[in-house]
Amino acid sequence: MGTCFGDIISSLRCNNIRYAIDLLRDYLASSPSMGDEGELDDIERDYDLMLDYMAKGFVDPHRKAIYKGLVARANRLACNVLINTMCARNVVYVDAKAKAVVLADTNDEVKAKLESFVADIALLSLESDTVRKQKEAALYRSHNDYMQRLFCKLLVANQWTESEADFYTNLLLSPTIDTIDAQLMVSALTLAVMSVMDTYKWTTLVRVYLHATDPMVKQKALVGWCFAITNEAYFDEYCQKILHTVTQRPEVVDDMVSLQRQVVLCMNAERDKDIIEKDIMPDIIKNNNLKVGKSGFAEKEDDPIEDIFNPGAEELRIEKMEENFRKMASMQEEGIDVYFGGFSHMKRFPFFYQLANWFMPFYLQHPDIASVIDKTGFSEVMENVLGKGPFCDSDKYSFAIAFSNVFAQIPENMREMLKNSDAFGPAMSPEDRNTDNYRRRMILQDLYRFARLYPDKKAFRTPFNDEDCCFLANSLLQDTPVKKHYADLGFFCLKHESMRCLSTIIDVKSSEDDNRLDYLRIIYYMDYNDEDALAIKFIDKLLQKEPTNARLLTLKGRACFHCGRIEESIDAYRKLIKLKANDSKVELSLAVSLSKGQYYDEAARILYKLSFENSEDLNVIRALAWNLMGQNKLEQAANEYEELVETDLVLSIDLLHAGYCQWFMGNMSAAIKLFNRYLAKCKATKRNLTAEFVNDREMLEKHGIDEIDTNLMLDLMEHSTGDNTTDK
């Protein structure tokens, strides 16, 4: 159905309702239980009636509005067909549907139960401690079961009507329901609209974001409607108008940009995990003063011998450990997810078998952890660590469950230490925790763990993939005030080496004429995507505005050289020389381009000058040696290469070119030896050498070496080494 559904939506977006009707008709004929054929009949009948009136020559000023209404009805039907299909064939949705069916409450009954729970909890304060604990546990257990079903009901619900959107908007904004319930429902709607776009569920999230007074509910709604933007193909005109309206508000755009930056950091979580595991944690473990034994954790005894022979060792260990903790703290302050690696192994507890629990806000009374906390008696530790530490809700549940399993093995003195709020690193101040940036970071970390670690994650669309990770670059936003932030966001991606997001940003078709965006494109195409010809297009565009910009001329010279446009490279460097007279780097670049263009005599004059001014510059020696070969001054070139290949700073390319020189002189044995050194240094095979021969064919042909000669040389190398296994 995926492809079929995509075709249906695509045809509706192109206002080709007839094709969409035919596709739906074919699908429902093979799967009649997946949708309302009666509704499809009504849509088709109304469409045929409109065609009939048009054929009779009636002029209807409302015809286009009626047509768009039919498109909206067909879109709604198609989305319901998709949801029904998923609920019948996707194991996660099948399970969610089974739980949702049990919940037959009307909207008013849902509201009454959520409000009743808040009232019942408040009334418990009148009970004695014993009675209160018993009733509290029963209330939370019953309410958790209800919320698990309500989460599933919202996830698998068919397309909403405007009245349903009004009801849930008012419910989620109501101060009479618990914030945990509101947050969980918002998460369910987020998951729903990311998978199957729903106009009224999406507008509910937008309205909740705009009007919520609870900061967590507000930020979760923001994440939900922003991530649904990646469902661009399913945005009808109604949604597009709302999107363009809300993005006129600067504070909304600021939130969206901040969220996008945090998504970029989330996308690097696996890379950051490797840095922590390979570079930071080994040092922390090596230099800590704890050991693990049969009875649990204990402090290591001081080594008196080490104090004698290495008196500064203890201070050095402490310094290294503090340095690594500072690195972790710095990463954390920047918004990097430092706990993903550690907690990624703790998502196999039965707690995470329930879909809703991946999004459940943390509270100590949750039935699945309340009992273990009561048994171990470490609620104080939990409140310290989880209440003040920078953990997302998913990790808090992981920590609570995992910690309860090892708590009994921890020595008493360490239990006391754990009651200190800084036992697991510096606690976050209330000021830091009570910011929207922090809240969004925690929300994203919950979503990221779900997207990466949930066993049936493929059942859902994820915002953390290469195509959808940069929601701000979506075409729906490219002509809104968001466009002013593309360049800043691009440089942020560049700083954090998020090429996936950057590649999306540089493709935006924004009307904003921002030179920095063009610079970004140049950097990306030249340094990260090996597309110098594309880079030149944007360099030339900027040079039209700034023809004497030295930086642009440098980029033009380099890009043209790399893609073989040597005359243009020479021209760029000649212009640059006029701006930067006697700049040795520019002179060297010009000489190299001249040499590549076979203007050897002019290049030689520059290179001899540079060699005289700095006889130890190896780059000058390399260029001079190559140019001497071009001038057929092979003995002189050989002398320069001899100096190069004997230095500790020899490059593999030096060995290759030195081999050429010996080959041109007829010294086959010396050439083969140098070629083999080249292959060994760059860990290459004969195939790589063949590619180099092709790249340097102009120089080889200048000295009478053609394809037959290069093939003979490759065979000669194999024969001389007796190696018959070399990759050809």
BALUMDREN-496906 format. One line per 3 residues: number of its first residue (from 1); their letters; for each residue x, y, z of C-alpha. Coordinates in Angstrom, 2 decimals. Layout:
% residues N
NUM = A = X/Y/Z  ...
***
This chain:
% residues 728
1 = MGT = 0.00/0.00/0.00  2.96/2.35/0.60  3.59/3.03/-3.08
4 = CFG = -0.11/3.06/-3.90  -0.82/5.51/-1.09  2.05/7.74/-2.22
7 = DII = 0.64/7.74/-5.76  -2.81/8.64/-4.49  -1.56/11.56/-2.41
10 = SSL = 0.72/12.72/-5.22  -2.16/12.74/-7.68  -4.33/14.69/-5.23
13 = RCN = -1.57/17.29/-4.76  -1.54/17.65/-8.56  -5.33/18.09/-8.46
16 = NIR = -5.80/14.88/-10.44  -8.73/13.57/-8.46  -9.91/11.13/-11.14
19 = YAI = -6.66/9.16/-11.00  -6.78/9.15/-7.20  -10.35/7.83/-7.23
22 = DLL = -9.35/5.05/-9.65  -6.40/4.03/-7.47  -8.55/4.00/-4.34
25 = RDY = -11.23/2.00/-6.15  -8.67/-0.62/-7.22  -7.23/-0.88/-3.73
28 = LAS = -10.58/-1.17/-1.95  -11.70/-3.78/-4.48  -8.84/-6.02/-3.30
31 = SPS = -9.12/-5.01/0.39  -12.76/-3.99/0.97  -12.48/-3.90/4.76
34 = MGD = -9.83/-1.16/4.71  -12.09/1.76/3.86  -15.56/3.13/3.26
37 = EGE = -16.49/2.39/-0.34  -19.72/4.29/0.21  -17.74/7.49/0.86
40 = LDD = -15.72/6.84/-2.30  -18.98/6.39/-4.25  -20.22/9.74/-2.91
43 = IER = -16.98/11.50/-3.90  -17.09/10.01/-7.38  -20.77/10.83/-7.81
46 = DYD = -20.22/14.46/-6.78  -17.25/14.70/-9.12  -19.21/13.25/-12.05
49 = LML = -22.05/15.66/-11.30  -19.62/18.58/-11.44  -18.32/17.31/-14.79
52 = DYM = -21.87/16.97/-16.08  -22.73/20.57/-15.17  -19.52/21.75/-16.82
55 = AKG = -20.27/19.76/-20.00  -23.68/21.47/-20.23  -22.01/24.86/-20.18
58 = FVD = -23.12/25.98/-16.72  -20.88/28.66/-15.25  -20.26/27.88/-11.57
61 = PHR = -18.16/30.51/-9.72  -17.66/28.01/-6.88  -16.40/25.19/-9.10
64 = KAI = -12.76/25.38/-7.98  -13.73/25.55/-4.31  -15.95/22.50/-4.76
67 = YKG = -13.12/20.68/-6.55  -10.72/21.41/-3.68  -13.36/20.16/-1.26
70 = LVA = -13.54/16.88/-3.16  -9.75/16.62/-3.08  -9.81/17.12/0.71
73 = RAN = -12.46/14.41/1.11  -10.48/11.99/-1.06  -7.31/12.78/0.90
76 = RLA = -9.12/12.10/4.18  -10.45/8.79/2.87  -7.00/7.75/1.56
79 = CNV = -5.38/8.49/4.93  -8.04/6.47/6.75  -7.46/3.58/4.34
82 = LIN = -3.74/3.73/5.12  -4.34/3.76/8.89  -6.75/0.84/8.64
85 = TMC = -4.25/-1.08/6.52  -1.49/-0.46/9.07  -3.81/-1.59/11.88
88 = ARN = -4.44/-4.82/10.00  -0.92/-5.63/8.78  1.64/-3.83/10.94
91 = VVY = 2.33/-5.71/14.17  2.79/-2.55/16.27  -0.41/-0.99/15.00
94 = VDA = -2.27/-4.29/15.36  -1.32/-4.36/19.05  -2.18/-0.67/19.50
97 = KAK = -5.56/-1.17/17.80  -6.36/-4.07/20.13  -5.71/-1.86/23.16
100 = AVV = -7.58/1.08/21.67  -10.69/-0.99/20.94  -11.06/-1.70/24.66
103 = LAD = -11.34/2.05/25.27  -14.85/2.84/24.03  -15.22/6.06/26.03
106 = TND = -16.78/9.12/24.46  -14.86/12.40/24.50  -16.79/13.58/27.53
109 = EVK = -15.99/10.34/29.36  -12.28/10.70/28.56  -12.31/14.23/29.98
112 = AKL = -14.22/13.12/33.07  -11.78/10.30/33.84  -8.70/12.48/33.44
115 = ESF = -10.16/15.15/35.69  -11.40/12.58/38.19  -7.89/11.15/38.55
118 = VAD = -6.50/14.57/39.52  -9.28/15.07/42.06  -8.85/11.59/43.54
121 = IAL = -5.10/12.09/44.00  -5.73/15.43/45.70  -8.21/13.84/48.12
124 = LSL = -5.61/11.27/49.24  -3.95/13.96/51.35  -6.85/13.55/53.79
127 = ESD = -6.08/9.87/54.39  -3.65/8.30/56.86  -0.22/7.32/55.51
130 = TVR = -1.03/3.60/55.33  -4.38/4.05/53.63  -2.98/6.80/51.38
133 = KQK = -0.15/4.57/50.07  -2.51/1.69/49.32  -5.07/3.87/47.56
136 = EAA = -2.37/5.84/45.75  -0.79/2.69/44.31  -4.17/1.40/43.14
139 = LYR = -5.10/4.77/41.60  -1.83/5.10/39.70  -2.01/1.50/38.48
142 = SHN = -5.55/1.90/37.19  -4.82/5.28/35.63  -1.63/4.05/33.94
145 = DYM = -3.61/1.23/32.30  -6.12/3.80/31.08  -3.44/6.12/29.68
148 = QRL = -1.70/3.23/27.89  -4.97/2.55/26.06  -5.67/6.25/25.41
151 = FCK = -2.18/6.64/23.90  -2.93/3.78/21.50  -6.38/5.19/20.71
154 = LLV = -4.88/8.51/19.64  -2.17/6.77/17.61  -4.54/4.64/15.51
157 = ANQ = -7.45/7.09/15.33  -8.85/7.81/11.88  -8.71/11.34/10.52
160 = WTE = -10.16/13.84/12.97  -12.96/16.29/12.38  -12.82/19.93/13.42
163 = SEA = -14.96/19.19/16.48  -12.52/16.49/17.65  -9.65/18.93/17.22
166 = DFY = -11.53/21.51/19.30  -12.22/18.97/22.05  -8.63/17.75/22.37
169 = TNL = -7.20/21.25/22.09  -9.32/22.38/25.02  -8.54/19.19/26.94
172 = LLS = -4.77/19.49/26.49  -4.86/23.15/27.52  -7.07/22.49/30.52
175 = PTI = -5.50/23.06/33.97  -7.82/20.39/35.41  -5.91/17.41/33.96
178 = DTI = -2.48/16.16/34.97  0.49/17.50/32.97  1.86/13.96/32.60
181 = DAQ = -1.37/12.91/30.89  -1.30/15.97/28.62  2.33/15.35/27.65
184 = LMV = 1.67/11.69/26.87  -1.31/12.56/24.65  0.77/15.15/22.79
187 = SAL = 3.43/12.47/22.20  0.78/10.13/20.82  -0.41/12.83/18.41
190 = TLA = 3.21/13.51/17.41  3.77/9.85/16.54  0.45/9.78/14.67
193 = VMS = 1.04/12.84/12.45  4.63/11.88/11.70  3.37/8.57/10.32
196 = VMD = 0.11/9.66/8.66  -0.58/13.35/8.29  -3.89/14.53/9.73
199 = TYK = -4.93/18.15/9.21  -6.84/18.46/12.48  -4.42/16.51/14.66
202 = WTT = -1.65/18.74/13.31  -3.59/21.96/13.91  -4.31/20.73/17.44
205 = LVR = -0.57/20.51/18.10  -0.04/24.01/16.68  -2.80/25.49/18.84
208 = VYL = -1.56/23.72/21.96  1.96/25.04/21.31  0.69/28.59/20.86
211 = HAT = -1.54/28.66/23.94  -0.19/26.13/26.48  0.89/27.49/29.85
214 = DPM = 2.59/24.23/30.86  6.13/24.54/29.38  6.64/20.79/28.75
217 = VKQ = 3.28/20.44/27.00  4.11/23.52/24.90  7.55/22.24/23.82
220 = KAL = 6.31/18.71/23.07  3.61/20.20/20.85  6.26/22.29/19.05
223 = VGW = 8.34/19.18/18.37  5.24/17.36/17.11  4.02/19.88/14.56
226 = CFA = 7.54/20.72/13.35  8.43/17.08/12.72  5.18/16.55/10.83
229 = ITN = 6.32/19.19/8.30  8.45/16.45/6.73  5.14/14.96/5.59
232 = EAY = 5.13/17.82/3.11  3.26/16.01/0.36  0.20/15.68/2.61
235 = FDE = -0.09/19.33/3.67  -3.32/20.77/2.33  -3.92/24.48/1.78
238 = YCQ = -5.50/24.85/5.22  -2.31/23.60/6.92  -0.10/25.67/4.65
241 = KIL = -1.98/28.84/5.57  -1.60/28.10/9.27  2.10/27.40/8.80
244 = HTV = 2.66/30.68/6.97  0.69/32.54/9.63  2.54/31.19/12.67
247 = TQR = 5.96/31.68/11.07  5.29/35.42/10.86  5.80/35.47/14.63
250 = PEV = 9.52/35.96/15.47  9.31/33.99/18.72  7.91/30.97/16.83
253 = VDD = 10.69/31.10/14.25  13.28/31.38/17.03  11.87/28.24/18.66
256 = MVS = 11.90/26.38/15.34  15.51/27.35/14.61  16.61/26.38/18.11
259 = LQR = 14.84/23.05/17.75  16.55/22.42/14.39  19.98/23.07/15.91
262 = QVV = 19.21/20.55/18.63  18.14/17.99/16.03  21.56/18.42/14.38
265 = LCM = 23.25/17.59/17.68  20.94/14.60/18.12  21.92/13.28/14.71
268 = NAE = 25.53/13.10/15.93  24.70/11.04/19.02  26.29/7.84/17.71
271 = RDK = 29.46/9.66/16.68  29.61/11.41/20.06  29.05/8.04/21.75
274 = DII = 32.16/6.69/20.02  34.21/9.70/21.16  33.08/9.21/24.75
277 = EKD = 33.62/5.43/24.72  36.99/5.48/22.95  38.60/8.72/24.13
280 = IMP = 37.03/9.79/27.42  35.64/6.84/29.39  38.80/4.65/29.17
283 = DII = 40.77/7.42/30.92  38.08/7.90/33.56  37.95/4.16/34.28
286 = KNN = 41.75/3.89/34.28  42.20/6.74/36.72  39.31/6.17/39.10
289 = NLK = 39.92/4.84/42.61  37.27/2.12/42.67  37.38/-1.63/42.13
292 = VGK = 34.60/-4.16/41.64  34.63/-7.29/43.75  32.25/-10.07/44.76
295 = SGF = 30.71/-7.86/47.40  30.26/-4.92/45.06  32.20/-1.67/44.72
298 = AEK = 35.09/-0.74/47.02  37.92/1.78/47.09  41.34/0.63/45.90
301 = EDD = 44.07/0.52/48.51  46.93/3.01/48.14  50.08/1.56/46.61
304 = PIE = 53.08/2.61/48.83  55.62/1.53/46.17  54.07/3.88/43.63
307 = DIF = 54.31/6.74/46.14  58.09/6.16/46.31  58.92/5.66/42.64
310 = NPG = 56.23/7.87/41.11  55.24/10.44/43.74  53.15/12.57/41.36
313 = AEE = 51.08/9.69/39.93  48.04/10.22/42.16  47.81/13.94/41.35
316 = LRI = 48.24/13.16/37.64  45.41/10.60/37.77  43.14/13.09/39.47
319 = EKM = 44.02/15.78/36.94  43.32/13.47/33.98  40.03/12.34/35.46
322 = EEN = 38.99/15.94/36.15  39.98/16.92/32.60  37.81/14.18/31.14
325 = FRK = 34.89/15.13/33.36  35.32/18.70/32.15  35.19/17.46/28.55
328 = MAS = 31.95/15.63/29.29  30.53/18.70/31.05  31.51/20.92/28.12
331 = MQE = 29.84/18.57/25.63  26.76/18.49/27.81  26.60/22.29/28.09
334 = EGI = 26.73/22.51/24.30  23.68/20.26/24.12  25.43/17.06/23.07
337 = DVY = 23.74/13.81/24.11  26.45/12.36/26.36  24.29/9.59/27.83
340 = FGG = 23.00/7.89/24.68  25.77/5.28/24.61  25.44/4.34/28.26
343 = FSH = 21.67/4.07/28.32  21.26/2.50/24.87  21.98/-0.87/26.48
346 = MKR = 19.21/-0.40/29.05  16.15/-0.45/26.80  15.48/-4.17/26.95
349 = FPF = 13.61/-4.13/30.26  9.96/-5.31/30.11  9.02/-1.70/30.90
352 = FYQ = 9.86/-0.80/27.28  7.63/-3.52/25.86  4.80/-0.98/26.20
355 = LAN = 4.87/1.53/23.35  3.60/4.42/25.48  6.37/3.95/28.05
358 = WFM = 8.97/5.22/25.57  7.24/8.61/25.82  6.04/8.52/29.42
361 = PFY = 7.11/11.53/31.50  9.03/10.29/34.52  7.25/10.06/37.86
364 = LQH = 8.20/7.93/40.85  4.64/6.63/41.27  4.65/4.84/37.89
367 = PDI = 3.41/1.32/38.73  6.30/-0.36/36.91  8.94/1.31/39.09
370 = ASV = 7.12/2.31/42.29  7.32/-1.20/43.71  11.08/-1.60/43.13
373 = IDK = 11.75/1.82/44.61  9.75/0.93/47.72  11.61/-2.38/48.11
376 = TGF = 15.07/-0.85/47.90  14.13/2.32/49.72  16.21/4.58/47.53
379 = SEV = 13.56/7.11/46.53  15.79/9.83/48.01  18.59/8.79/45.65
382 = MEN = 16.18/8.76/42.73  14.92/12.22/43.52  18.48/13.53/43.79
385 = VLG = 19.89/11.89/40.71  16.88/11.95/38.40  15.32/15.13/39.65
388 = KGP = 18.45/17.22/39.24  20.51/15.31/36.67  20.34/15.96/32.91
391 = FCD = 18.56/12.72/31.97  15.68/12.40/29.55  12.57/10.56/30.81
394 = SDK = 13.41/7.35/28.97  16.85/7.23/30.60  15.38/8.01/34.01
397 = YSF = 13.21/4.90/33.80  16.19/2.86/32.57  18.30/4.13/35.44
400 = AIA = 15.63/3.48/38.08  15.08/-0.11/36.94  18.77/-0.92/36.41
403 = FSN = 19.86/0.71/39.67  17.28/-1.19/41.67  18.91/-4.43/40.46
406 = VFA = 22.37/-3.53/41.82  21.43/-1.39/44.82  21.70/-4.28/47.29
409 = QIP = 25.31/-4.93/46.21  26.47/-1.38/46.87  28.35/-0.85/50.19
412 = ENM = 26.60/1.26/52.80  29.17/4.08/52.65  28.60/4.39/48.90
415 = REM = 24.83/4.43/49.39  25.27/7.45/51.62  27.49/9.06/49.00
418 = LKN = 24.82/8.49/46.35  22.41/10.61/48.34  24.61/13.56/47.40
421 = SDA = 23.06/15.31/44.41  26.48/15.54/42.71  27.24/11.81/42.96
424 = FGP = 26.63/11.30/39.23  28.22/14.53/38.09  27.27/18.13/38.71
427 = AMS = 23.55/18.61/39.28  21.84/21.05/36.97  20.61/24.21/38.58
430 = PED = 16.87/24.94/38.52  17.67/27.90/36.23  19.30/25.59/33.67
433 = RNT = 16.57/22.97/33.89  13.78/25.49/33.55  14.66/26.64/30.06
436 = DNY = 12.93/25.76/26.81  16.26/24.69/25.30  16.74/22.11/28.05
439 = RRR = 13.16/20.87/27.79  13.44/20.42/24.02  16.74/18.60/24.43
442 = MIL = 15.13/16.08/26.78  12.13/15.63/24.46  14.42/15.02/21.47
445 = QDL = 16.54/12.54/23.38  13.42/10.50/24.21  12.40/10.56/20.56
448 = YRF = 15.91/9.72/19.37  16.14/6.68/21.64  12.78/5.49/20.37
451 = ARL = 13.79/6.04/16.74  17.06/4.15/17.16  16.33/1.51/19.82
454 = YPD = 12.65/0.55/19.67  12.57/-3.05/18.33  9.85/-2.28/15.76
457 = KKA = 11.11/1.21/14.92  10.62/0.60/11.19  6.87/0.76/11.77
460 = FRT = 7.18/4.53/12.16  8.58/7.44/10.20  11.49/9.05/11.98
463 = PFN = 12.69/12.65/11.88  16.25/11.42/12.42  16.99/10.16/8.93
466 = DED = 18.99/11.73/6.11  15.91/12.90/4.19  13.89/14.40/7.03
469 = CCF = 16.48/15.56/9.59  16.36/19.19/8.43  12.67/20.08/8.64
472 = LAN = 13.45/23.82/8.34  14.72/23.34/4.79  11.35/21.96/3.71
475 = SLL = 9.90/23.71/0.67  6.87/24.75/2.75  9.15/27.07/4.75
478 = QDT = 11.53/28.38/2.10  9.54/31.54/1.49  8.76/32.33/5.13
481 = PVK = 10.84/34.36/7.64  12.68/31.10/8.38  14.77/31.77/5.25
484 = KHY = 16.78/34.44/7.08  18.26/31.73/9.31  19.44/29.26/6.66
487 = ADL = 23.02/30.58/6.47  23.52/30.60/10.25  22.04/27.13/10.47
490 = GFF = 24.30/25.94/7.65  27.44/27.16/9.41  26.21/25.49/12.60
493 = CLK = 25.93/22.21/10.66  29.41/22.78/9.23  30.84/23.35/12.71
496 = HES = 29.30/20.11/13.96  30.16/18.21/10.76  26.53/17.38/10.07
499 = MRC = 26.84/17.01/6.31  23.43/15.35/6.02  21.65/18.47/7.24
502 = LST = 24.02/20.82/5.45  23.42/19.13/2.10  19.70/19.82/2.55
505 = IID = 20.19/23.45/3.52  22.37/24.33/0.53  19.63/23.05/-1.78
508 = VKS = 17.00/25.50/-0.50  15.32/27.65/-3.13  14.95/30.69/-0.92
511 = SED = 14.26/34.15/-2.29  16.66/35.47/0.32  19.80/36.59/-1.52
514 = DNR = 22.33/35.65/1.15  25.98/35.58/0.04  26.83/33.38/3.01
517 = LDY = 24.59/30.64/1.65  26.61/30.71/-1.57  29.84/30.50/0.44
520 = LRI = 28.38/27.49/2.21  27.60/25.87/-1.12  31.16/26.50/-2.30
523 = IYY = 32.67/24.98/0.86  30.36/21.98/0.69  30.93/21.23/-3.00
526 = MDY = 34.70/21.73/-2.85  35.62/20.22/0.50  32.95/17.62/1.19
529 = NDE = 31.34/16.52/-2.04  34.12/16.71/-4.65  31.98/18.76/-7.06
532 = DAL = 34.30/21.63/-7.97  32.40/22.44/-11.17  29.28/23.19/-9.11
535 = AIK = 31.35/25.28/-6.70  32.68/27.38/-9.62  29.10/28.29/-10.55
538 = FID = 28.58/29.96/-7.17  32.10/31.43/-7.08  31.42/33.17/-10.41
541 = KLL = 28.08/34.42/-9.10  29.80/36.07/-6.13  32.69/37.37/-8.24
544 = QKE = 30.20/39.33/-10.34  29.45/41.32/-7.18  33.03/41.38/-5.86
547 = PTN = 35.49/40.91/-8.76  38.53/41.76/-6.61  37.66/39.52/-3.66
550 = ARL = 40.94/37.71/-2.92  39.26/34.86/-1.09  36.94/34.15/-4.02
553 = LTL = 39.80/34.31/-6.54  41.75/31.81/-4.43  38.76/29.46/-4.40
556 = KGR = 38.27/29.94/-8.14  41.91/29.08/-8.86  41.78/25.95/-6.70
559 = ACF = 38.40/24.72/-7.97  39.31/25.25/-11.63  42.63/23.46/-11.14
562 = HCG = 40.92/20.43/-9.56  38.38/20.03/-12.34  40.87/20.53/-15.16
565 = RIE = 39.93/24.08/-16.21  43.58/25.13/-16.14  43.35/28.31/-18.21
568 = ESI = 40.68/29.66/-15.84  42.81/28.64/-12.86  45.81/30.53/-14.27
571 = DAY = 43.62/33.58/-14.96  42.30/33.58/-11.36  45.81/33.36/-9.89
574 = RKL = 47.10/36.12/-12.21  44.35/38.42/-10.90  45.20/37.38/-7.36
577 = IKL = 48.89/38.20/-7.88  47.89/41.78/-8.71  46.08/41.99/-5.38
580 = KAN = 48.74/40.13/-3.38  52.07/40.96/-4.95  55.00/38.87/-3.65
583 = DSK = 52.70/36.49/-1.76  54.69/33.24/-1.98  51.62/31.01/-1.59
586 = VEL = 49.81/32.68/-4.47  52.97/32.60/-6.60  53.39/28.89/-5.93
589 = SLA = 49.73/28.23/-6.85  50.16/30.16/-10.09  53.35/28.25/-10.90
592 = VSL = 51.67/24.89/-10.31  48.76/25.87/-12.57  51.18/27.11/-15.26
595 = SKG = 53.09/23.86/-15.05  49.86/21.86/-15.34  48.98/23.96/-18.41
598 = QYY = 52.45/23.12/-19.83  53.69/26.72/-19.57  56.87/25.29/-18.11
601 = DEA = 59.26/28.17/-18.79  57.06/30.79/-17.11  56.44/28.43/-14.20
604 = ARI = 60.20/27.82/-13.89  60.95/31.53/-13.45  58.54/31.74/-10.52
607 = LYK = 59.72/28.47/-8.97  63.43/29.37/-9.13  62.64/32.64/-7.40
610 = LSF = 60.67/30.86/-4.68  63.39/28.24/-4.31  66.00/30.96/-3.84
613 = ENS = 63.88/32.73/-1.21  63.08/29.50/0.71  65.25/26.59/-0.28
616 = EDL = 63.75/24.31/2.42  60.12/24.58/1.34  59.27/21.02/0.23
619 = NVI = 56.19/22.17/-1.69  58.38/24.42/-3.84  60.79/21.53/-4.41
622 = RAL = 57.90/19.26/-5.46  56.57/21.80/-7.93  60.03/22.54/-9.29
625 = AWN = 60.88/18.86/-9.78  57.64/18.25/-11.69  58.19/21.34/-13.82
628 = LMG = 61.76/20.23/-14.61  60.34/16.97/-15.94  58.01/19.01/-18.12
631 = QNK = 61.03/20.91/-19.44  62.74/17.56/-20.07  65.52/18.45/-17.62
634 = LEQ = 65.44/14.97/-16.16  68.84/14.96/-14.41  67.96/18.13/-12.51
637 = AAN = 64.51/16.75/-11.70  66.06/13.50/-10.45  68.31/15.47/-8.08
640 = EYE = 65.32/17.31/-6.62  63.35/14.07/-6.21  66.33/12.37/-4.58
643 = ELV = 66.28/15.07/-1.92  62.51/14.65/-1.45  62.33/10.86/-1.15
646 = ETD = 65.06/10.75/1.48  63.29/13.11/3.89  61.09/11.98/6.77
649 = LVL = 58.33/14.15/5.31  58.19/12.30/2.00  54.70/11.94/0.55
652 = SID = 53.44/8.99/-1.46  53.02/11.30/-4.47  56.75/12.16/-4.25
655 = LLH = 57.61/8.48/-4.66  55.26/8.18/-7.64  56.69/11.21/-9.43
658 = AGY = 60.26/10.19/-8.63  59.41/6.84/-10.24  58.22/8.66/-13.35
661 = CQW = 61.52/10.54/-13.55  63.58/7.35/-13.37  61.28/5.72/-15.92
664 = FMG = 61.72/8.64/-18.34  65.51/8.26/-17.91  65.30/4.53/-18.69
667 = NMS = 66.24/3.40/-15.16  63.61/0.66/-14.91  64.91/-0.99/-11.76
670 = AAI = 64.95/2.33/-9.86  61.49/3.23/-11.20  59.99/-0.12/-10.11
673 = KLF = 61.52/0.26/-6.65  59.98/3.71/-6.25  56.58/2.57/-7.55
676 = NRY = 56.59/-0.29/-5.03  57.49/2.15/-2.24  54.56/4.30/-3.39
679 = LAK = 52.15/1.34/-3.23  53.42/0.35/0.21  53.20/3.88/1.63
682 = CKA = 49.64/4.53/0.53  48.60/0.87/1.00  47.40/0.70/-2.58
685 = TKR = 47.24/-1.90/-5.35  48.16/-1.94/-9.02  44.66/-0.68/-9.79
688 = NLT = 45.45/2.54/-7.93  48.71/2.87/-9.86  46.83/2.42/-13.13
691 = AEF = 44.50/5.28/-12.12  47.51/7.52/-11.42  48.96/6.69/-14.83
694 = VND = 45.68/7.82/-16.40  45.63/11.05/-14.36  49.19/11.88/-15.42
697 = REM = 48.88/10.74/-19.03  49.90/14.18/-20.42  53.26/14.05/-18.69
700 = LEK = 53.74/10.38/-19.61  52.83/10.99/-23.27  55.22/13.96/-23.36
703 = HGI = 58.00/11.46/-22.68  56.76/8.90/-25.21  54.94/6.58/-22.79
706 = DEI = 51.53/5.36/-23.94  48.96/2.80/-22.71  51.04/-0.15/-23.99
709 = DTN = 54.07/1.08/-22.06  52.09/1.50/-18.84  50.67/-2.03/-19.13
712 = LML = 54.17/-3.36/-19.72  55.43/-1.50/-16.65  52.68/-3.01/-14.47
715 = DLM = 53.53/-6.50/-15.70  57.23/-5.84/-15.25  56.61/-4.82/-11.64
718 = EHS = 54.74/-8.07/-10.99  57.44/-10.13/-12.73  60.25/-8.46/-10.83
721 = TGD = 58.63/-9.08/-7.42  57.40/-12.56/-8.24  53.99/-11.53/-6.93
724 = NTT = 51.22/-13.16/-8.90  48.51/-12.22/-6.43  48.66/-8.48/-6.96
727 = DK = 45.25/-6.96/-7.66  45.17/-6.07/-11.32
***
